[in-house]
Amino acid sequence: MKNNPTVSVIINNYNYDCFLSEAIDSALNQTYSNTEIIVVDDGSTDNSRDIIAGYGDQIIPILKENGGQSSALNLGFAVSKGEIICFLDSDDAWHPQKVECVAGAFDRYPNASVIYHKVQNVDKTGKPLNRPWPHKVVRGNIAQKVVNCGGWWPWPPTTGLSFSRKFLLQVMNIPEKEYRICADTYLADLAPFFGNVVGIDQTLSLMRLHGSNNWSNTIEAEKREIHYHEVRANRLNKFLKQSGFNIEIDLSKNLAYRSTKFNIGEERDLIGLSLLNLLNPYDWRPHSRIKAAVNVWLTSFSKSR
């Protein structure tokens, strides 16, 4: 590594005292030492603040009234000093080499706006669930590909995302009303238009799925996901226009959006959805794309019986 940049780790927490220590410990026990650990407590009413106090000067504590995830990330970034910003939800955890790998990737790709990696979903006991996501990572300038896909690209959740300070200074603050939860989507949506996207083909984080997650209920999660796609597209188009970009995101090209609508019976253009699966640029396996397209018809037939 050519230099040794400071990495700011921003942990946002709200009433996750049962997981918080594991998250903080995973940030402290990194193989890369030039870090500052900022823990933002968003008005917790459980034992979180006692846990935070127990770490003393190992971390930078920020205690605030409840305002949502975006307000916590905004405040954490405002006090941060690092050239690289890594976000971590307090119910998740990192592998020890996470920050070292991210810092090394930024060193090799200085024009990157975001560095990301695969994330393994686990249950509340830490047992792995399914394959790590995303299945395949991308690298380079993917702005036009993102436009062609209606704003969609396969990025991981908060715990797998790290951003350059240069990028964040151009787009922060995260709008707090629209992004009270899922604040990382605002940054991930914008990142491809302000620099290269660089994926690390390693699983470096664990994301815990449990009964308190915002996305733990499948049906309700899909309804919220549809709404958030629409909010994000509107916000993204507005910001890009204000920033001088002559492009517009069209959700009719967004496979994730239309697939979610199909899952709850709101998408009836089976030919259009099948074509999006067949032309999916993020799936390099022809047989997988064909299978996804065929499944659209099989699922529709099964539902109609």
C-alpha positions as CSV (number, residue, x, y, z in Angstrom):
1,M,0.0,0.0,0.0
2,K,1.4,3.4,-1.1
3,N,0.1,5.3,1.9
4,N,-1.7,4.7,5.1
5,P,-5.0,6.7,5.0
6,T,-7.2,7.2,8.0
7,V,-10.3,5.1,7.8
8,S,-13.4,6.4,9.6
9,V,-15.7,3.6,10.8
10,I,-19.2,4.9,11.5
11,I,-21.5,2.6,13.5
12,N,-25.1,3.6,13.7
13,N,-27.2,2.1,16.5
14,Y,-30.7,2.2,17.8
15,N,-31.8,-0.2,20.5
16,Y,-29.5,-3.1,19.5
17,D,-27.7,-3.5,22.8
18,C,-27.8,-7.3,22.4
19,F,-25.6,-7.0,19.2
20,L,-23.8,-3.7,19.7
21,S,-20.7,-5.0,21.5
22,E,-20.0,-7.6,18.7
23,A,-20.2,-4.8,16.1
24,I,-17.9,-2.5,18.0
25,D,-15.4,-5.3,18.8
26,S,-15.3,-6.3,15.1
27,A,-14.4,-2.7,14.2
28,L,-11.7,-2.5,16.9
29,N,-10.2,-5.9,16.1
30,Q,-9.2,-5.0,12.5
31,T,-5.8,-5.9,11.0
32,Y,-5.6,-2.3,9.7
33,S,-4.8,0.0,12.6
34,N,-5.2,3.6,11.3
35,T,-8.9,3.9,12.1
36,E,-11.2,6.0,14.1
37,I,-14.4,4.3,15.4
38,I,-17.4,6.6,15.6
39,V,-20.5,5.1,17.3
40,V,-23.6,7.2,16.8
41,D,-26.5,6.2,19.1
42,D,-29.8,7.4,17.7
43,G,-31.7,7.8,20.9
44,S,-31.7,4.3,22.2
45,T,-33.9,3.4,25.2
46,D,-32.2,0.1,26.0
47,N,-28.7,-0.5,27.5
48,S,-26.9,0.7,24.4
49,R,-25.4,3.8,26.0
50,D,-24.0,2.0,28.9
51,I,-22.3,-0.4,26.5
52,I,-20.9,2.6,24.5
53,A,-19.6,4.2,27.7
54,G,-17.7,1.0,28.6
55,Y,-15.4,1.4,25.6
56,G,-13.9,4.7,26.9
57,D,-11.5,6.4,24.6
58,Q,-11.3,3.4,22.2
59,I,-14.3,4.9,20.3
60,I,-15.8,8.4,19.6
61,P,-19.3,8.3,21.0
62,I,-22.1,10.5,19.6
63,L,-25.3,10.5,21.6
64,K,-28.3,12.1,19.9
65,E,-32.1,12.1,20.0
66,N,-33.9,9.7,17.7
67,G,-34.0,10.9,14.1
68,G,-33.4,7.8,11.9
69,Q,-30.5,6.2,10.2
70,S,-29.8,9.0,7.8
71,S,-29.5,11.5,10.6
72,A,-27.1,9.2,12.4
73,L,-24.9,8.7,9.3
74,N,-24.9,12.4,8.6
75,L,-23.8,13.3,12.1
76,G,-21.1,10.6,12.1
77,F,-19.7,11.8,8.8
78,A,-19.7,15.4,10.0
79,V,-17.3,14.6,12.8
80,S,-15.2,12.1,10.8
81,K,-11.7,12.8,9.5
82,G,-10.9,9.8,7.4
83,E,-10.2,9.7,3.7
84,I,-12.2,6.5,3.6
85,I,-15.6,6.1,5.3
86,C,-16.9,2.6,6.2
87,F,-20.4,2.2,7.5
88,L,-21.5,-0.6,9.9
89,D,-25.0,-1.3,11.3
90,S,-24.8,-2.2,14.9
91,D,-26.5,-5.6,14.5
92,D,-23.8,-6.7,11.9
93,A,-20.1,-7.5,12.2
94,W,-16.9,-7.5,10.1
95,H,-14.2,-10.0,9.5
96,P,-10.8,-8.8,10.8
97,Q,-9.3,-8.1,7.4
98,K,-12.2,-6.0,6.1
99,V,-10.7,-2.5,6.5
100,E,-7.3,-3.6,5.3
101,C,-8.9,-5.0,2.1
102,V,-11.0,-1.9,1.6
103,A,-8.0,0.5,2.1
104,G,-5.9,-1.6,-0.3
105,A,-8.6,-1.4,-2.9
106,F,-8.8,2.4,-2.6
107,D,-5.1,2.5,-3.0
108,R,-5.2,0.5,-6.2
109,Y,-8.3,2.4,-7.6
110,P,-7.9,6.0,-6.5
111,N,-10.8,7.2,-8.7
112,A,-13.3,4.9,-7.0
113,S,-16.3,6.5,-5.3
114,V,-17.3,3.3,-3.6
115,I,-15.5,0.1,-2.7
116,Y,-17.8,-2.9,-1.8
117,H,-17.6,-6.6,-1.1
118,K,-19.7,-9.6,-0.6
119,V,-21.8,-9.9,2.6
120,Q,-23.0,-13.2,4.3
121,N,-26.5,-13.2,5.8
122,V,-26.6,-15.0,9.1
123,D,-29.4,-15.6,11.6
124,K,-29.4,-14.2,15.1
125,T,-27.1,-17.0,16.3
126,G,-24.6,-16.4,13.5
127,K,-25.6,-19.3,11.3
128,P,-25.1,-18.6,7.6
129,L,-28.2,-18.2,5.4
130,N,-28.0,-18.7,1.6
131,R,-25.0,-17.6,-0.5
132,P,-23.1,-14.3,0.1
133,W,-24.5,-11.3,-1.8
134,P,-23.8,-10.0,-4.4
135,H,-22.9,-13.3,-6.2
136,K,-20.7,-11.4,-8.7
137,V,-18.9,-8.1,-8.2
138,V,-18.2,-5.4,-10.8
139,R,-15.4,-2.9,-11.3
140,G,-15.0,0.2,-13.3
141,N,-17.2,3.0,-14.7
142,I,-20.7,1.5,-14.7
143,A,-22.7,4.7,-14.9
144,Q,-24.2,4.0,-18.3
145,K,-25.0,0.4,-17.4
146,V,-26.8,1.7,-14.3
147,V,-28.9,4.1,-16.5
148,N,-29.7,1.2,-18.8
149,C,-30.9,-0.9,-15.9
150,G,-33.2,1.8,-14.4
151,G,-30.8,2.8,-11.6
152,W,-30.2,-0.7,-10.5
153,W,-26.8,-2.4,-9.7
154,P,-26.2,-5.3,-7.3
155,W,-24.7,-3.7,-4.3
156,P,-24.6,-5.1,-0.7
157,P,-26.2,-3.6,2.4
158,T,-24.6,-1.0,4.6
159,T,-22.0,-3.2,6.2
160,G,-20.5,-4.0,2.8
161,L,-20.2,-0.4,1.6
162,S,-17.2,2.0,1.9
163,F,-17.0,5.4,0.3
164,S,-14.3,8.0,-0.5
165,R,-14.4,11.2,1.4
166,K,-14.2,13.1,-1.9
167,F,-17.4,11.5,-3.1
168,L,-19.3,12.0,0.1
169,L,-18.4,15.7,0.2
170,Q,-20.2,16.0,-3.1
171,V,-23.5,14.4,-2.1
172,M,-23.9,14.6,1.7
173,N,-26.1,15.2,3.6
174,I,-28.5,12.2,3.1
175,P,-32.1,13.6,3.0
176,E,-33.4,12.7,6.4
177,K,-37.1,12.6,5.7
178,E,-37.0,10.2,2.7
179,Y,-34.2,8.0,4.1
180,R,-35.1,7.6,7.7
181,I,-34.2,3.9,7.2
182,C,-32.1,2.4,4.3
183,A,-30.0,5.5,4.2
184,D,-27.2,3.6,2.4
185,T,-29.4,3.4,-0.7
186,Y,-29.0,7.2,-1.3
187,L,-25.2,6.8,-1.5
188,A,-25.2,3.6,-3.4
189,D,-27.5,5.0,-6.0
190,L,-25.4,8.1,-6.6
191,A,-21.9,6.5,-6.4
192,P,-21.7,5.2,-10.0
193,F,-22.1,8.7,-11.4
194,F,-19.3,10.2,-9.3
195,G,-16.5,7.7,-9.8
196,N,-15.6,4.1,-10.4
197,V,-17.4,1.2,-8.6
198,V,-15.0,-1.4,-7.3
199,G,-16.1,-4.7,-5.9
200,I,-13.9,-7.0,-3.8
201,D,-14.6,-10.6,-4.5
202,Q,-14.5,-11.7,-0.9
203,T,-17.0,-12.0,1.9
204,L,-15.9,-9.6,4.6
205,S,-19.0,-8.9,6.6
206,L,-21.9,-10.6,8.3
207,M,-25.4,-9.2,8.1
208,R,-27.7,-10.5,10.8
209,L,-31.3,-11.2,9.9
210,H,-33.6,-11.3,12.9
211,G,-37.1,-10.4,14.0
212,S,-36.3,-6.7,14.6
213,N,-35.0,-6.0,11.1
214,N,-36.9,-3.6,9.0
215,W,-36.8,-6.3,6.3
216,S,-37.7,-9.4,8.3
217,N,-41.3,-9.7,7.2
218,T,-41.2,-10.7,3.5
219,I,-44.5,-9.3,2.3
220,E,-44.2,-6.0,4.1
221,A,-40.6,-5.8,3.1
222,E,-41.5,-6.1,-0.6
223,K,-44.2,-3.4,-0.3
224,R,-41.7,-1.1,1.4
225,E,-39.1,-2.0,-1.3
226,I,-41.4,-0.9,-4.1
227,H,-42.0,2.4,-2.4
228,Y,-38.4,3.0,-1.7
229,H,-37.5,2.2,-5.4
230,E,-39.9,5.0,-6.4
231,V,-38.6,7.4,-3.7
232,R,-35.0,6.7,-4.7
233,A,-35.6,7.1,-8.4
234,N,-37.3,10.5,-7.8
235,R,-34.5,11.7,-5.5
236,L,-31.7,10.4,-7.8
237,N,-33.2,12.1,-10.9
238,K,-33.6,15.3,-9.0
239,F,-30.0,15.3,-7.7
240,L,-28.5,14.3,-11.1
241,K,-30.3,17.1,-12.8
242,Q,-29.2,19.6,-10.2
243,S,-25.6,18.3,-10.7
244,G,-25.7,18.9,-14.5
245,F,-26.2,15.3,-15.6
246,N,-28.3,14.9,-18.8
247,I,-29.7,11.6,-17.9
248,E,-32.9,10.2,-16.3
249,I,-33.6,7.0,-14.4
250,D,-36.5,5.0,-15.8
251,L,-37.9,2.4,-13.4
252,S,-39.5,0.4,-16.2
253,K,-35.9,-0.8,-16.9
254,N,-35.3,-1.8,-13.3
255,L,-35.3,-5.6,-12.9
256,A,-35.3,-5.5,-9.1
257,Y,-38.2,-3.1,-9.0
258,R,-40.3,-4.9,-11.5
259,S,-39.5,-8.3,-10.0
260,T,-40.6,-7.2,-6.6
261,K,-43.9,-5.9,-8.1
262,F,-44.3,-9.2,-9.8
263,N,-43.9,-11.1,-6.5
264,I,-46.9,-9.3,-5.0
265,G,-49.0,-9.4,-8.1
266,E,-48.6,-5.8,-9.4
267,E,-46.5,-6.6,-12.5
268,R,-48.4,-8.2,-15.4
269,D,-46.0,-7.6,-18.4
270,L,-44.5,-11.0,-18.4
271,I,-42.8,-10.5,-21.7
272,G,-41.1,-7.3,-20.6
273,L,-40.0,-8.8,-17.3
274,S,-38.7,-11.9,-19.1
275,L,-36.6,-9.8,-21.4
276,L,-35.1,-7.9,-18.5
277,N,-34.0,-11.2,-17.0
278,L,-32.6,-12.4,-20.3
279,L,-30.7,-9.2,-20.8
280,N,-29.5,-8.8,-17.2
281,P,-25.9,-7.5,-17.6
282,Y,-25.0,-8.4,-14.0
283,D,-25.6,-12.1,-14.5
284,W,-22.8,-13.5,-16.7
285,R,-24.4,-17.0,-16.9
286,P,-26.7,-17.5,-19.9
287,H,-28.4,-20.5,-18.3
288,S,-29.2,-18.5,-15.2
289,R,-30.7,-15.7,-17.2
290,I,-32.8,-18.2,-19.2
291,K,-33.9,-19.9,-16.0
292,A,-35.0,-16.6,-14.4
293,A,-37.0,-15.7,-17.5
294,V,-38.7,-19.1,-17.6
295,N,-39.5,-18.9,-13.9
296,V,-41.5,-15.7,-14.5
297,W,-43.9,-17.7,-16.7
298,L,-44.0,-20.8,-14.4
299,T,-44.7,-18.7,-11.4
300,S,-47.4,-16.7,-13.2
301,F,-49.0,-20.0,-14.3
302,S,-48.8,-21.4,-10.8
303,K,-50.5,-18.3,-9.3
304,S,-53.3,-18.4,-11.8
305,R,-54.3,-22.0,-11.1
